[in-house]
Amino acid sequence: MNIALATHADLQSGSGIVWAYRFDEAGNPGLISRDELPGLASPATGFVWIHLDLVHTRIAAWLDEQPALPLPAQAMFLSHDNHQRLDHSPELAWGISHDLIRDIADKSESVGALHWIIGERFLLTGRRGALQSIRMTVEALDQGETIASPSSLFEHIVEYIIDDVTDAVIRLTDEIDSVEDHVLSDRLRDGPQRVGAVRRTSVRLHRQLNGLHLLFRRFAETGSGRAAPETVKACAGRLLQRVDSLHHDVHSVQERARLLQDEIAARSANRTNQQLYVLSILTAVFLPATFITGLFGVNAKGVPWADDAAGFSYVTLMCLAAAWAVMLFLKRRGMIG
């Protein structure tokens, strides 16, 4: 009975709302009670942030009840498209951004999609898996951080995404430094596997940043964002500077990994050539001895020293002499040191 009452009182879970915050004029956040079903109608003061679980079956019905959302924004918000996108109207901006999926203990290396809509008095976000930047934002709000507007809150979320990429770039740089030390000291061992892992991660980060760069550049530098809300354009300009700086760092890691991969391949090829060289020299040295033993092993009459008690010794001396003669010949030709 108590469980049923608790479930009935939680109106937000029944509509797919993970949590909802209300911000006052000063930007102070307050978590909206679970027994209150928030909407996107403009509050008298401040703004609201509503975070949705896009897997929930009631999300579409809840969105239909919100008069502030145009149909294109709803369609993108509910879509299963994972490509980073951004669109706008004179009053709203909406899109999809990539973020790291958060496991139970910590963030993972998998990428998830964050769907969002920014209005003058609200920020609406949604996901199909727990995301790292959203969790970091909630933790900051719970610690008392103030946010002035929906665009500023969105900027905070994207900055946490950029911070995750920055941490990943630092880890990749440290890994590249370690592999480089091993390569220069000729301790390759698992070098190719480690460089391959760095390249795979850097490619993923490059794609993520490239998508963010294209989105924000559209608003900050091109005419296609002329009709977008001014707050969103200003936010996009600030984020574009950070993304471009980090984009250069990721590109640098990619170039270093590519050069290291070429260096490892060259050193491996050189080592293989040295081994083939040694095998070739041994083959050339023992070729006359092989010929002599083969010749004396012919099962025919007239083989020299066949009846001599010291015949084996003579043949052995001939083999050694032939091998020594080949070594002298190769040395005079400069093929061996």
Secondary structure, 3 states (H helix, E strand, C coil): CHHHHHHHHCHHHHCCEEEEEEECCCCCEEECCCCCCCCCCCCCCCEEEEEEECCCCCHHHHHHCCCCCCHHHHHHHHCCCCCCEEEECCCCEEEEEEEEEECCCCEEEEEEEEEEEECCCEEEEEECCCEHHHHHHHHHHHCCCCCCCHHHHHHHHHHHHHHHHHHHHHHHHHHHHHHHHHHHCCCCCCHHHHHHHHHHHHHHHHHHHHHHHHHHHHHHCCHHHCCCCHHHHHHHHHHHHHHHHHHHHHHHHHHHHHHHHHHHHHHHHHHHHHHHHHHHHHHHHHHHHHHHHHHHCCCCCCCCCCCCCCHHHHHHHHHHHHHHHHHHHHHHCCCCC
